[in-house]
Amino acid sequence: MTELVDLPNLGKFVAAQLKQAGIGSPEELRRLGSVQAAVRLAETAIDVCSSKLSALEGVVRAIRWHAIPVEERAALRAELEARRG
């Protein structure tokens, strides 16, 4: 089974933050989606910058986050901000 730390876009630090927020596996991260995972991180008082949100989306899409078009990254950020109020 693949661990969070083994995924492209994530390192040890973000993998630990995800676990702290109750997201313990790549499957759970993909099921939640990047925005909901970011909401969970924020609820755990973990800062979610645009790069981290894009990295999470890259995991969900199974691509490097740099390949996500800028407009789509901006839309993800807007969705996150709307959910956080």
N, C-alpha and C positions, 0 to 999 in steps of 0.2 A: 504494500500500500504506500502510495506517495504521501509524504508529509508536507505541510505548508512550507516549511523552510526549503524544500527541494524545488519549489515552483519558480519558473522564470518570473521576474518582476518583484519577488519578495525575498527578503533576506531574513536573517535571524531576528532582527529587531522587530520588524513588522509582523513576522510570524508569531512572536511572543505577544505582541499587542493584540493580535486576533484571538489568540488563546485566552488572554486576559478578558476579552470581550465575550467569551463563550463560543467562539468559532474555532473548532478543533480540527477540522479536516478540509481538504480541498473540495470535497463533495458538498460539504455544508456551505462553504463560501460560494460555490457555483449556484447552489440552490437558492441562497439568499439574494445573490446578485450584488454588484459593487456598491450601489447606493444604500441598500439596506445594511450591508456590512459596515459601511462608513457611518451610518446612523448609530449602529451598535457601538462602534469605536467611540464616537462622540459622547454617547450616553455613559461611557466608562471614563470620561474626562480625558480621552486621547485625542490629540489634535489630528485633524484630517485635512491635509493640504491638497491642492489640485494634483500634485504628482502622486501622492498616495492613492487618491481616488482613481486616477488613471491606471496605476499599477494594479489595483484590485480589478478594474474592468478588463485589463489585459489578461489576468488570470481567468476570468469568466469566459473571455473569447478565445483563450489559448493562443494569444499573440503577445509580442512585446508591446508595452504601452505606447512607445513612440510611434507605432504604426496606426494608432487611433487618430483619425483626423481631428484637427484642432477644434472644429465646430462641434464635433461629437463630444469631445472632452468638456467644452464649455456647457453643452446641454446637460451632461452628467452633473457638473458643478451646480447648475441652476436647479436641477431636480433635488440634489442634496440640500441646498439652501431652503427650498420650498418645504421639504419634509421636516427640516429642523426648526422651521418657523422663523 
